[in-house]
């Protein structure tokens, strides 16, 4: 069905289509029997798919990447179509509208997207309340859905004060999420990627680790990195993970590169992060490099250009413990989740 709708949907603005599709998905799941039908069509429920990574038990290794459910609105719906975990956000302490529209662009000939959303979200308080409500009302398999919280800083916050924004998000979400992702790699917040440098990043992660205990509970903290880092910068990332004791890495975020694109020049020159098929090879290379350099000493979640079951398997073979979808999910539809899980079952 998705491939019948896709040519129609792709005629309209990507951001408007996103809200149209997600609104109707929520309506469908509220309709009597809708949630059960979603699970029957899309969900692959097999104990052999279960994974235990950084102390958490995942129903399957295929997750929804941050950026799709920025405001924690779709957790149940995403679980019903087969995702093993959902990452909400990126959330910031205060609500912010993000960058001016249009701010998302399809590159169909490349199987890609360019976005410059700019951390548009309703703020961490809204996200925390929605996750708490979801947890309270969840039934059946949704009770055990793993939810990650992807956290960032507000655009108006200068880098020298950025740690305070991350602390606010961390403290507010601590009781409701299962793991955290520190996002310092989005290209769409001015100056944010400067926080990937070793000294400010060590300070940020050590600060969060010092707060990472409440009633004897700690949460896994992961770092999401850009695909544009050099090998020496990736070496620094390995050192940072080992020195700070964070749980692992998400590789990778979107790229600022435009190499090899076949899209019209007017699209290629749009500012923002590129995702999708052009990122497939590079994100897998980063996973493999980190896995080899660290001797597999920490888990990696692989994301970037997964448009097929084979793409996901390649990332797992390269060293990823789990994978996440975003652009591939948009281009290939919800059936991609099941195809990956079936491929993993052999």
LUMGU-552082 format. One line per field, with one value per residue (C-alpha): residue number from 1; residue in one letter; x, z, y. Coordinates in pm, 1 decimal. Last residue first. Example, Ala and Ser with C-alpha at 12.3 -4.5 7.8 and 13.67 -1.06 7.14 Angstrom:
BEGIN
gunu <- 2_1 $
mitor <- S_A $
u <- 1367.0_1230.0 $
w <- 714.0_780.0 $
v <- -106.0_-450.0 $
end
This chain:
BEGIN
gunu <- 346_345_344_343_342_341_340_339_338_337_336_335_334_333_332_331_330_329_328_327_326_325_324_323_322_321_320_319_318_317_316_315_314_313_312_311_310_309_308_307_306_305_304_303_302_301_300_299_298_297_296_295_294_293_292_291_290_289_288_287_286_285_284_283_282_281_280_279_278_277_276_275_274_273_272_271_270_269_268_267_266_265_264_263_262_261_260_259_258_257_256_255_254_253_252_251_250_249_248_247_246_245_244_243_242_241_240_239_238_237_236_235_234_233_232_231_230_229_228_227_226_225_224_223_222_221_220_219_218_217_216_215_214_213_212_211_210_209_208_207_206_205_204_203_202_201_200_199_198_197_196_195_194_193_192_191_190_189_188_187_186_185_184_183_182_181_180_179_178_177_176_175_174_173_172_171_170_169_168_167_166_165_164_163_162_161_160_159_158_157_156_155_154_153_152_151_150_149_148_147_146_145_144_143_142_141_140_139_138_137_136_135_134_133_132_131_130_129_128_127_126_125_124_123_122_121_120_119_118_117_116_115_114_113_112_111_110_109_108_107_106_105_104_103_102_101_100_99_98_97_96_95_94_93_92_91_90_89_88_87_86_85_84_83_82_81_80_79_78_77_76_75_74_73_72_71_70_69_68_67_66_65_64_63_62_61_60_59_58_57_56_55_54_53_52_51_50_49_48_47_46_45_44_43_42_41_40_39_38_37_36_35_34_33_32_31_30_29_28_27_26_25_24_23_22_21_20_19_18_17_16_15_14_13_12_11_10_9_8_7_6_5_4_3_2_1 $
mitor <- X_X_X_X_X_X_X_X_X_X_X_X_X_X_X_X_X_X_X_X_X_X_X_X_X_X_X_X_X_X_X_X_X_X_X_X_X_X_X_X_X_X_X_X_X_X_X_X_X_X_X_X_X_X_X_X_X_X_X_X_X_X_X_X_X_X_X_X_X_X_X_X_X_X_X_X_X_X_X_X_X_X_X_X_X_X_X_X_X_X_X_X_X_X_X_X_X_X_X_X_X_X_X_X_X_X_X_X_X_X_X_X_X_X_X_X_X_X_X_X_X_X_X_X_X_X_X_X_X_X_X_X_X_X_X_X_X_X_X_X_X_X_X_X_X_X_X_X_X_X_X_X_X_X_X_X_X_X_X_X_X_X_X_X_X_X_X_X_X_X_X_X_X_X_X_X_X_X_X_X_X_X_X_X_X_X_X_X_X_X_X_X_X_X_X_X_X_X_X_X_X_X_X_X_X_X_X_X_X_X_X_X_X_X_X_X_X_X_X_X_X_X_X_X_X_X_X_X_X_X_X_X_X_X_X_X_X_X_X_X_X_X_X_X_X_X_X_X_X_X_X_X_X_X_X_X_X_X_X_X_X_X_X_X_X_X_X_X_X_X_X_X_X_X_X_X_X_X_X_X_X_X_X_X_X_X_X_X_X_X_X_X_X_X_X_X_X_X_X_X_X_X_X_X_X_X_X_X_X_X_X_X_X_X_X_X_X_X_X_X_X_X_X_X_X_X_X_X_X_X_X_X_X_X_X_X_X_X_X_X_X_X_X_X_X_X $
u <- 1777.8_1630.2_1831.0_1672.0_1328.4_1413.3_1537.1_1234.6_1001.8_1144.7_1151.0_776.2_719.8_792.7_1087.5_1156.0_1045.8_1188.7_1513.0_1529.8_1489.0_1606.6_1815.4_2048.3_2164.2_2487.0_2688.3_3029.2_3081.8_2873.8_2585.7_2624.1_2632.0_2320.0_2131.4_2225.1_2128.2_1781.0_1736.3_1733.1_1975.5_2152.6_2270.7_2234.0_2441.9_2415.9_2759.6_2835.1_3165.0_3489.5_3472.2_3848.7_3818.7_3997.5_3820.0_3469.9_3535.0_3668.2_3389.9_3117.9_3278.5_3303.5_2937.5_2838.9_3046.0_2898.9_2532.2_2548.0_2460.3_2163.3_1983.4_2078.5_2217.1_2232.9_2146.3_2194.0_2040.7_2311.6_2239.8_1875.7_1942.6_2220.1_1973.9_2014.8_2288.2_2487.1_2844.4_2980.8_2738.3_2908.0_2741.3_2656.4_2368.0_2424.0_2620.0_2716.1_2552.1_2819.8_2848.1_2778.7_2968.6_3272.6_3424.7_3777.2_3679.4_3420.2_3651.8_3945.2_3730.3_3604.3_3961.6_4050.1_3745.1_3891.3_4220.0_4028.7_3853.4_3496.1_3239.8_3007.5_2889.9_2864.9_2584.7_2713.5_2546.2_2455.6_2320.2_2102.1_2188.7_1970.3_2070.9_1800.3_1926.0_2262.8_2398.4_2475.8_2853.8_2809.5_2641.0_2933.9_3184.8_3002.7_3001.9_3360.6_3493.1_3303.1_3438.5_3800.0_3776.8_3609.2_3256.2_3121.3_3227.6_2951.3_2694.0_2830.2_2507.6_2233.2_2164.5_2480.4_2365.3_2663.6_2646.8_2355.8_2394.8_2181.8_2019.9_1885.3_1573.8_1360.3_1102.6_1281.7_1587.4_1396.0_1397.5_1748.5_1902.8_1719.1_1829.7_2185.4_2210.0_2103.4_2356.2_2636.5_2566.1_2679.8_3015.6_2843.6_2607.7_2238.4_2018.3_1987.2_1869.6_2088.5_2048.7_1904.7_1802.4_1594.1_1571.9_1265.5_1275.5_925.2_856.5_503.0_432.9_429.2_97.1_-43.6_95.7_-116.2_131.9_434.7_260.5_167.4_528.9_651.7_409.1_506.9_876.9_831.6_624.7_879.8_1170.9_1058.0_793.9_1041.2_1221.8_1584.6_1703.2_1502.8_1780.3_1705.5_1840.5_1688.8_1816.3_1732.6_1969.7_1723.5_1457.2_1642.2_1377.0_1403.3_1335.3_1357.6_1091.1_1039.7_1234.0_1462.4_1345.6_1033.8_1179.2_1046.6_1288.4_1515.5_1587.8_1460.7_1613.2_1387.8_1252.8_1439.2_1216.6_1297.3_1215.7_1026.9_753.5_461.0_293.5_603.2_600.2_233.8_297.8_588.9_428.6_389.7_722.3_789.6_1065.2_926.9_1109.3_1420.7_1580.0_1620.6_1350.7_1494.9_1573.7_1756.3_1451.8_1264.0_1549.5_1669.0_1879.6_2213.3_2424.5_2281.2_2068.5_1915.9_1592.6_1549.2_1542.1_1232.4_1028.3_757.5_783.0_541.6_406.0_66.3_-49.5_96.3_-83.1_-405.3_-383.7_-338.6_-633.6_-873.5_-1100.1_-971.3_-706.7_-426.8_-579.3_-609.7_-244.4_-139.0_-354.0_-176.3_162.2_94.2_-28.1_248.9_518.0_350.4_366.7_739.1_808.8_621.2_395.7_434.4_613.1_285.2_128.2_421.1_433.6_69.1_86.4_424.4_279.7_0.0 $
w <- 828.3_1141.2_1063.6_718.1_878.2_1107.4_820.7_604.0_895.6_948.1_574.0_549.1_730.3_415.4_175.0_121.2_459.5_654.7_461.2_569.0_936.3_1048.8_1341.2_1389.9_1689.6_1792.0_1513.7_1440.2_1063.9_1041.0_1203.9_955.0_663.2_796.2_798.2_439.3_335.9_486.8_265.2_274.5_563.7_464.0_803.7_1143.6_1331.8_1709.5_1848.9_2166.0_2352.1_2379.9_2027.7_1995.8_2026.5_1698.5_1522.1_1630.9_1574.6_1223.3_1129.0_1248.7_1067.2_745.1_777.7_810.6_504.0_282.6_352.3_362.0_-5.0_50.4_307.6_495.3_406.9_677.1_597.8_343.1_-1.6_-268.0_-381.8_-444.2_-685.7_-841.6_-957.4_-786.6_-901.8_-579.4_-576.7_-301.5_-117.2_222.0_523.3_662.1_878.3_1208.9_1234.5_1417.1_1759.7_2020.7_2351.1_2723.0_2859.8_3073.7_3046.0_2965.3_2737.1_2542.6_2512.8_2393.0_2121.0_2018.6_2002.3_1759.1_1558.1_1547.1_1419.4_1156.9_1039.9_1140.4_864.8_960.3_1260.2_1608.3_1844.0_2196.6_2419.6_2786.4_2954.5_3250.9_3619.1_3903.4_4270.4_4376.9_4114.1_3947.1_3631.4_3764.5_3751.3_3415.1_3280.7_3385.2_3248.1_2913.0_2885.9_3001.7_2773.7_2482.9_2552.8_2552.8_2266.0_1997.2_1928.7_2093.6_1782.1_1605.8_1776.5_1636.4_1462.4_1507.2_1177.8_1137.6_1403.9_1572.9_1939.4_2019.7_2353.6_2341.7_2661.3_2765.1_2917.8_2933.0_3193.1_3522.2_3369.3_3127.3_3333.3_3472.3_3132.7_2959.9_3221.9_3226.1_2847.6_2862.4_3137.8_2935.0_2654.7_2855.4_2678.9_2355.9_2368.3_2425.0_2166.0_1952.6_2246.5_2337.0_2264.3_2398.1_2237.2_2484.3_2420.1_2468.5_2500.5_2471.7_2759.6_2839.8_2466.5_2452.1_2636.4_2754.4_2791.6_2988.5_3256.0_3027.4_2762.6_3022.5_3144.5_2785.4_2719.1_3036.2_2958.5_2600.2_2707.0_2972.8_2729.0_2485.6_2211.5_1934.9_1632.5_1667.4_1364.1_1085.4_829.5_631.5_313.6_221.6_13.5_-222.4_-474.1_-760.9_-502.9_-348.0_-102.9_78.6_435.8_566.3_378.4_623.8_866.3_1119.0_1445.0_1631.2_1981.5_2308.0_2598.9_2748.5_2410.5_2263.2_1970.7_2011.5_2071.1_2012.8_1964.8_2022.5_1872.0_1582.1_1448.3_1316.0_1656.4_1830.3_1601.9_1682.5_2054.8_2048.7_1814.4_2004.4_2183.9_2054.1_1799.5_1664.8_1330.5_1437.3_1645.7_1483.9_1500.2_1608.5_1462.8_1698.9_1820.5_2149.4_2315.3_2665.3_2824.7_3006.7_2746.5_2481.9_2533.7_2204.5_2118.0_1757.7_1849.6_2062.4_1748.7_1693.0_1344.8_1347.9_1021.2_927.3_1253.3_1463.2_1259.3_1274.8_1654.3_1671.2_1440.8_1615.2_1730.7_1572.2_1787.8_1579.4_1257.4_1401.2_1509.4_1162.7_1017.9_1217.1_1133.6_760.3_744.7_973.6_761.4_439.3_556.7_627.8_292.7_82.0_-165.0_-477.1_-274.7_-106.7_-439.1_-553.8_-203.8_-181.4_-407.9_-265.0_85.3_0.0 $
v <- -1590.6_-1427.9_-1115.0_-1099.3_-1122.3_-831.6_-619.4_-696.7_-620.8_-274.3_-202.8_-269.6_59.2_260.6_251.4_622.4_755.1_459.3_490.1_854.3_766.1_425.1_301.5_6.0_-197.3_-371.8_-209.5_-359.9_-367.6_-686.8_-497.5_-214.7_-455.8_-631.6_-300.9_-221.8_-576.4_-528.8_-225.7_154.9_209.9_530.3_645.4_484.5_229.2_210.0_130.8_-65.6_-23.8_-222.0_-362.0_-348.8_30.9_102.4_-184.3_-87.1_282.8_224.3_-18.9_218.0_511.6_309.2_207.8_574.7_657.9_386.8_454.7_836.1_895.5_660.0_875.4_1189.6_1532.9_1799.1_2157.8_2434.1_2389.3_2384.0_2029.7_2119.3_2406.0_2199.7_1934.9_1595.9_1358.3_1374.3_1245.3_1466.1_1694.4_1681.2_1844.8_1502.6_1380.6_1200.2_877.2_667.1_652.7_585.6_400.9_368.1_665.1_582.3_929.2_810.1_522.0_715.5_1015.6_805.1_645.9_990.1_1120.8_842.6_948.2_1299.2_1155.5_955.9_1272.3_1356.2_1420.4_1135.1_1338.6_1189.2_1092.0_1027.4_772.8_788.2_475.0_569.0_530.9_407.1_387.8_629.3_871.7_848.4_1004.9_1351.5_1299.3_1130.6_1443.6_1663.0_1412.3_1418.9_1797.6_1846.9_1574.5_1728.6_2076.2_1943.2_1693.2_1900.9_1779.8_2097.6_2288.1_2094.8_2317.3_2643.7_2742.1_2479.2_2300.8_2092.2_1843.2_1679.2_1777.8_1547.2_1371.9_1059.9_935.3_596.0_439.9_754.1_863.3_937.8_1104.6_1324.7_1645.8_1597.4_1528.7_1812.4_2065.8_1926.9_1953.4_2316.8_2390.7_2232.0_2478.4_2781.9_2830.7_2729.4_3027.2_2947.0_3117.7_2802.2_2593.8_2299.9_1932.0_1606.8_1278.1_1079.2_707.6_493.8_113.2_-29.8_-268.9_-156.5_-137.4_-517.9_-532.2_-202.7_146.4_394.4_502.1_478.5_690.0_951.0_968.6_997.7_1282.0_1468.7_1442.0_1561.3_1862.0_1960.3_1916.5_2182.2_2194.9_2115.1_2259.4_2149.5_2347.3_2186.3_2222.6_1910.8_1757.4_1423.7_1135.2_851.1_1012.0_1054.9_1138.4_1434.7_1550.2_1883.0_1989.3_2345.4_2539.2_2700.6_2917.6_2744.3_2594.2_2700.3_2673.0_2536.1_2570.0_2304.1_2141.1_1815.9_1625.8_1449.6_1099.4_774.8_471.7_105.4_-233.1_-78.5_-305.0_-105.7_-108.1_26.0_329.2_393.5_366.6_610.0_861.2_1188.7_1223.3_1576.1_1519.3_1193.0_1173.4_1360.2_1087.9_748.1_480.4_147.7_-194.0_-432.6_-628.1_-651.9_-463.4_-550.4_-277.9_-323.6_-144.2_-380.3_-688.3_-801.0_-979.5_-1093.2_-1462.7_-1397.1_-1336.9_-1075.2_-928.3_-633.0_-496.3_-635.7_-796.4_-514.6_-251.8_-455.3_-470.6_-94.9_-33.2_-272.6_6.3_331.3_496.7_340.3_473.3_822.9_819.4_707.0_982.1_1249.8_1092.7_1095.3_1455.8_1581.5_1418.9_1529.2_1892.0_1853.3_1689.9_1952.0_1771.7_1558.4_1289.2_1197.9_1101.8_888.5_728.6_625.4_319.8_224.6_243.7_0.0 $
end
